[in-house]
């Protein structure tokens, strides 16, 4: 038996080289195993507990830099809980800005058909279905494994019947007129060295080509071919200039947005009807 206070101290020391918030992550792991809230841990710091091997296993996984979300099996996005595992990328807070922009622009359209290229865990398509009940959403991913996760999450949030999940590349398999295209595609250059935590995430969803923006450029081409009205994409912080030049070479004017750190994080293109 060991007191909660001492257990958290030992766990925090183990995580100091892994995260900027070692004490908080130690509390999260202990809460997960004990089935308690953080406030309970604080109020019962002197209580003694007998944690089983599950806690030490999770702590070891985290101390080896495995992402906390994979260890817990879930991540929070827009305040909602989505199940995730190593088959899909972990949702990032900045992607909420992408969803915000899509919702803002979608209000210009009537009953839009929105297609997401590379749906991964399904977070974007699911949130769009929840926030835009009049929209039709098609979610495409080349990975059957990712689609299993996204369909599971859609069931969890009650929108499975409102999203058409398609296994394919880019717009392969999408039927009907497309009003909006949205994507958070791989945009990291192939030769970029990743932080150790990213090595746990699927490389198929990270690397976007020799330069990193190849998939984004191809999506711009598809936007032109489909006559869709609006395109919204997330991008790398250093890709604004190259994408601006590419879009202008196609006769399009891109508008860029930044993330909470002030870094360039995405763009949208609007065409008149």
VENKA-V718401 format. One record per helix or strand. SS is the DSSP state (2 for helix, 1 for strand). FROM is the first residue (numbers start at 1). TO is the last residue. If there is no record, write none. Layout:
ss: <SS/SS>
from: <FROM/FROM>
to: <TO/TO>
This chain:
ss: <1/2/2/2/1/2/2/1/1/2/1/2/1/2/2/1/1/1/2/2/1/2/1/2/1/1>
from: <2/4/22/38/48/53/68/74/80/95/113/123/136/144/160/163/180/188/196/203/207/214/230/240/255/264>
to: <3/15/34/43/49/63/72/77/83/106/117/131/141/156/162/167/183/189/200/205/209/226/234/249/258/270>
